[in-house]
Amino acid sequence: MAHSNSAKKRVRQNIKRRAINRWRLRSMRIALKNFTDKVAHGSNDEATAACREAAKIVDRSAQKGVIHRNQAARRKSRMNARLKAKVTA
């Protein structure tokens, strides 16, 4: 267990930061699931809107350090590829 005051404060900060990071990751996964659902069962306009919303959340997660920026780029690229396949089909 932490003994110094600064170590105790770091423990408190880490608990808060972990909760925030888990919330951001969960909201990102929900947005990606929503996009996948719209691609499978929604119209082109709904899928485009869901893609735009999910891309914003993925970018914000990368900016905050929840995921790596290359992972964010890869997720967005795959989303755009799926969206393009749906729109052109």
HUSUL-V523393 format. One record per run of one state. SS is the DSSP state (helix for helix, strand for strand, loop for the rest). FROM is the first residue (numbers start at 1). TO is the last residue. If there is no record, write none. Layout:
[[SS & FROM & TO] [SS & FROM & TO]]
This chain:
[[loop & 1 & 4] [helix & 5 & 41] [loop & 42 & 43] [helix & 44 & 64] [loop & 65 & 68] [helix & 69 & 88] [loop & 89 & 89]]
